Amino acid sequence: MISIFTFIPCEFGVEACVYTDWGAYLERPDVYFQELGSNHILLGFCIFYVFTVMVFNITGLSITRYINALARAVCDVSRTVIIWIVGIVVTVTAGETKENYKWENIAGGAIAIQLFGFLLIIFGNLVYNRIIILPCVIDKK
């Protein structure tokens, strides 16, 4: 898909487009690699990200092997919740003074809807793995 998006002109504005000497495009991998080569902090974060994903996947495989798939599913949801909480903390603290650090919508309604979604995912995992058995959904086995 990136090879297709590389040649599609972008008309969405500064926030969504990659600008080059030839114009604005949806994707430009060459620009990303130039940025990686010229910014050592960005390169360091990319390498750090690759290692954290590797550790997460190895941990997930170990959890699935030695405990069960439900534990891994709960860990996946927990990771998402932790990242969401970090985003809220950054928005409340650093976002007060710097516009670029407003990562999350901290309105009460938005947080309530997201929290409800996380709880629904956890509840769905528990029902799917038969930890919680609903009387209206009885297995015919």
N, C-alpha and C positions, 0 to 999 in steps of 0.2 A: 504494500500500500504506500510506503514511503516514496518509492520510485514514481508512483502516479501523482501523489500530492506534491512532489518536487516541482512539477511543471504546471500546476494549477495556480493561476493568479489569485491572490487573496484580497478581498475587499472588506474585511471585517474590522479594520482599524489597527491601531498600534498594539493593543493588548493581545491580539490573536495572530498576527502576521509576522513572518520573518523577512526582514528587509535586507536586500543586497543592492549592488550597483545596477542590477538589471530590473529591479522592481520588488514588489511584495509578493511572497508566496506562502502557501500553507505550511510547507516543510522545505528545509534546505539542510541536508545532512552535512554538506561541506562546511557550512557556517558553524555547526555544532562542533565539528572536529577542530576547526580553527580556534574556537573559544577554548576547547579543552587544551590545545597546545599552548595557548598564550596565558592561561590562567591556572597556576599551579594549585591554588586552593580548590578550584572547581574539580580539577583532576583528582586531587586527594579525596574529595567527597565522593566522587564517582567510584573510586577504588574501594573506599570504605563501605559504600552502599553494596557493591558486589559481594564483599565479605560478609556483611550483615545478612544479606539474602541467603548466602551459602550456609551460614550458621543456623538461620531460621529453618531452612529446609532440612538440614541434617537433624536438628532437634525435633522437627515435626515427624520425620521418619522414625526416629527413636521412640517418640511418644506413641505413634501408631503401632509399632512393633511390640513394645513392652507393656503398654496400657491398653488403649483401644482407640478407635476412630472418633468416638464421642469426645474423648479428652483432647484430641487434636482439633476438632471443630470448635470446642470451647476456647482453646488457646488461640485459634485464628480470630474468633470474635473478640477475645480479650485484647489481642494486639491492636485491633481496629479501635476499640474503646480507648486504649491507652494513648494511641496517636491522636485521637479526637480530643482527649483531655489535655494533652500537651498543646495542641492547637488552641484550645480555649485559654489555657494559662498564658501562652505567648500573646494572644490577642488582648487579654486583660492587662498584662503587665507592659510589655514592650509596645503593644499597639496603641497605648495611650499617647505616646509621644512620636511614634514613627508610623506613618501610613502603610508602609510596606509590610508591617508585622500584624496587620489585621487579617488573620487567616480565617477566622470563623465568624459566622453570624451569631452574636451573643444575645440576640433578642430572646426573651423567655419562650415565645412560641416555637421558634426554630430549635432551641435546645430541647424542648419537650418532645417535639416530633422526632428528632434524631434519637433521643433516649428511648422513646417508644419503639422505634425501629430496631434498635439494638436488643431491647428486651424481647421483641417479637422473634428475632433471629435466634436468640438463645432458647426461647420457649419452643420454637419449631424444631431445633436440634434435639431437645429433650423429648419431645413427642415422637419424632422420627426414630430415635434410638430406643423408644419404649421405656424411658425412665419415668415419664409422666404418661399415664394411660388415661385417655379421655373416654368416658362411658359412651359417648355418641359415636366413637370410632373404634368399634370392636373388631379385632382381626378374626377373620373367618377360618383360620387355620386350625 
